[in-house]
Amino acid sequence: MRYGLSNLSLVPLRAEASDRSEMVSQVLYGETFKVLDCRKKWSRIRLKSDSYEGWIDNLQFMEITKEDYTALNELPGKLSSDLVNFITTEDSQLITVTMGSNIAVTEFLKHKFEGHVVGDQQPKSTIVDTALLYLNTPYLWGGKSPFGIDCSGFTQMVYRLCGYNLLRDASMQATQGEALSFIEESEPGDLAFFDNDEGNIVHVGIIMEDHHIIHAHGKVRIDRLDHSGIFNHEKRSHTHKLRVIKRII
């Protein structure tokens, strides 16, 4: 088994070993992973943070030993809480990093970071405040940053910044937590999931006060939530059909 570390920002994780392949997620600075398969240009990896798998360009990560992989994953959590900031490398070059990047690896990489960080688990009340930091971020399939994010990447990153782990895709996240029977039972910070006509869960958002929801649809936006689903006030219609509400915390 081989191991890797992302020493760049927002590296594409693709469905297949090709630059033209769909981006299914992104690997942020500081994320570690196992290398499951290695080819001339591409490696199939499994991320430590959420066990998500995909293909990454061999020029866009550094290989590390098993011992380093173990040691890095035992470090206390320390994530950048700035929307955008910079890492300074040993030779004084700059690397852009976005909110949620794992700053705990900087000493190992001989990098310096002087921005703000979060580490410990935060109260549930901080989830909505953290979500609002992404407001108006453009929707991007597979995205996980303030430059572009998808619905489940949004909920995953918000929870991660507050010290809690969610799986990557909406259908995966829907397997976590405790199901609630009614919207009235929900609290700000709970997750609402939505399905398509085939019954597959395809969307997720974070519940706010007064029957509102913040979610990534076109952009990270705030809409109304009712028993039918999400009501978009601009379109004056429902855009998503409610399936289940889950309490993770």
N, C-alpha and C positions, 0 to 999 in steps of 0.2 A: 504494500500500500504506500502511495505517495501523498504528500500533503502540501498545501499552498496557503498563501497569504496575499490579500489584495493590498498592494502598496500604491494604488492609483484610486481615482475617484470615479464612481458611477460606471463601472465596467459592465458592458452588456452581457447578460446570460441568455444564451440562445437555445431554441428548441432543437436545432440541428447544428452540425459542424460546418457552418457556412456564414459568411458575412451577410448574406441575403436572407437568412433564416429569421423567423419571428423572434423578437426579444421577449422572453417570458418573465424576466426579472432583471435586477441589477445587483452587482456586487459592490458594496460600498467600501471605502477605505477602512482597513483594519479587520475585515471579515476573514475568517479562516475556513478551510474546507479540506475535504478528502478528495484526492484525484482518483476517480474510478476507472478511467480509460484515457490513454494518452496517444495522440496521433502526431503527425508531423507538425501541423499548425494548431490543432485544437485539443483541448482536454475536457472530458466530461467530469463534472465535479458534484459533490454533495456538500452544501453549506452546513456548517456546524450550528448556526443560529436557528434554523428551521427545517433542516434536512431536505431542502429544496434542491432539485437536480437540474442540470443543464450544461451547455457547452460554452467554454470560455477560450478566448484567443491565448495561445501560449506566451505571447509577448506582453500580456497584460496582467501578469501576476508573478510572484516570486515563489520558488519552491523552498520549503522549509523541512526540517527533520521531524520525525515523530515526536522526539523529545521537546522540540520547540513548539510544536502544535499543542502538545499537552500542557506545557508551561503557560503558553499564551492564553489558553482557555481557562486556566485557573486564576488569572488575574482578576481583581475586582473590576466590575463594569464601570466604564467611564466613556460616555458618549458626548460628542459635540452638541451643544444646545443652541449654537448660532446658526441662523439660516444658511449663511455661507461664510467660510473663513479660510485660512491658509495654514498649511503645514510648511515648515522650513526644513529642507533636507540638509544633510551633513555638508554638502558643498554649496549651501546658500541658495538653492533653487526653491521655487514655490510650487506647492501642489494644492489645488483648490479642493476643499472638502465641504460637504454639506451636512446639514443637521442629521444626527443619528449615526455619524461615522464613529468608528471605534478608536478612540484616542488612547486607549490603554496600551496599544502596541508601539507608541512613538519611541519609547526608550529602546525597545528591541531593534527598531529600524534606525535608531540614531537620528530621529526627527524631533523637531520642536513645535509645540502648539501652545499658544498663549491666549486662546479664546476661553469661552465659558463651557463648562461641562456639567453633566448630571450623572449620577451613579446609583444612588439608592432608590428603592421603590417609593413612588410618590403616592399621596392619597388619591382616591378615586376622583375627588373633586378637581384634580389638575388635568384630567383627561380632556375635557372640553376646551380648557384654556390652551392646552398644547395643540389640539386639533385646529384651533383658530389661527395658529401660526402659519398653517398651510392654505389659508383661505385665498381663493383666486388662483391657486396653482393650476396650470393647464393639465387636462387629462392626458396621460400617456400610458398606453398599454405596456405593462411590465415595469413602469417607472416607480421609483421609491424616493424621490427627492423633491425639494421645492421648485425645481425647474420642470418637473413633469412627474405625474404620479397616477396610478390607477386606484380603483376603489379599495381593493384589499391591501395594496401596498400602503395606502393612506392609513387604514386602520392598524395595520401591523406596525408601521413606524411610530404612530402616535402612542400605541401601547408600549412599544420598546423604549421610547423616551421616558415613559413613566415607570419603567422597570418591570414590565410584564411581557411574556412571550406569546405571540400569536403565530399560527401557521401562515403560509403565504397566500393561498387562494381563498376566495370567499367560501367555496364549498368545503374547504378544509377547516376554515375558522368556524363554520357552522357546526362542526362536530365537537367544539370546545364549550365549556361552561354549562350553565343551567338554563333550561328553557322556561320562559315566562308565559303565562296564559293570556294576559291582557296587556295592552299598551299602558293602562293605568298603573300596572305594577312596576313599570320600568323606572329607572333612575338615569340622570345624566351620566353618560359614560358607558351605558349598556350598548350592545350592538343589535342592529336590526338587519335581517337578511331577506332577500327578495328573490323570487324565482321567475322563470320564463314559462311559456305555454306548455313546455314539455315537463315542467316540474323540477327543473334543474336550478339550483341556487347559482345566481350569476351576479349578484350585487350585494354590497354591504355598506352600512353607514353607522355613524355614532349618534346616539340619541342625545338631544339637548333638552333644556327645560321647555315647558309650555308646548309640547307636541311639535317640536322642531327637530330636524335632523341635519347633520353636516356630513357631506358625502362627495365623492369625486364623480361627477357626471358632466362632461364637457370642461368643467373646471371644479375645483373644490368649492362647494356652494352650500347655502343653507336653504332648506325647503320645509314645507309642512309635512307632518307625518300623521296619518289617520289609520283607521282599521283596514282600509283598502290598500294603502301603500303610501308612496311619496306623491304629494301634489305640488307641481311646479307652477308657481304663481305667474311666471312669465308666459308659459304656454297655456295656462289655465286648464290644465288637465293632469291626470295621473301618469307618471312616467315609469313607475316600478310597482310591482304587486307584492305586498307583504307576505312573507312565508312564516317567519318565526323571529322572536326576540330572545337574545341570549344574554345572561349575566355572567361575565367572566370574572369579575372581582366582587 
